[in-house]
């Protein structure tokens, strides 16, 4: 899900996998649907975003 914090416009898609390929496809589709410049991407703290951090802390 992508939410524009200024306009509250929402763009959502369901993806079968949490992967870099799926993320790129989502961002590409979002850009086609809402052609505006993306300056900052905020992510959640799910395992797909934090797995590399846990490897370094172990």
C-alpha positions in Angstrom: 0.0 0.0 0.0 1.2 3.5 -0.8 -0.3 6.5 0.9 0.5 10.1 -0.2 0.8 11.9 3.2 -0.1 15.3 1.7 -3.2 14.3 -0.3 -4.1 11.0 1.5 -4.3 9.3 -1.9 -4.0 5.6 -1.6 -2.7 3.0 -4.0 -2.9 -0.7 -3.0 -2.0 -4.1 -4.6 -1.8 -7.6 -3.2 1.4 -9.5 -4.1 1.9 -13.3 -3.6 5.5 -12.9 -2.3 7.5 -10.4 -0.3 10.4 -10.0 -2.7 12.5 -7.3 -4.4 10.8 -8.2 -7.7 7.4 -7.7 -6.2 8.4 -4.4 -4.7 9.7 -3.1 -8.0 6.5 -4.2 -9.8 4.4 -2.5 -7.1 6.4 0.8 -7.4 6.3 0.6 -11.2 2.5 0.1 -11.2 2.1 2.9 -8.6 4.1 5.3 -10.8 1.9 4.5 -13.9 -1.3 5.0 -11.9 -0.2 8.1 -10.1 2.6 9.8 -12.1 4.2 12.0 -9.5 7.7 12.1 -8.0 8.4 9.8 -5.0 10.9 11.5 -2.7 10.7 9.3 0.4 9.6 5.7 0.9 8.6 4.7 4.5 8.5 1.0 5.2 7.1 -1.1 8.0 9.3 -3.2 10.4 8.4 -6.6 9.0 10.9 -9.3 8.6 11.4 -8.6 4.8 12.8 -5.2 5.8 14.7 -6.1 9.0 16.2 -9.6 8.2 19.6 -8.1 7.2 19.7 -6.1 10.5 19.2 -9.3 12.6 22.1 -11.0 10.7 24.5 -8.3 11.7 23.4 -8.2 15.4 23.8 -11.9 15.9 
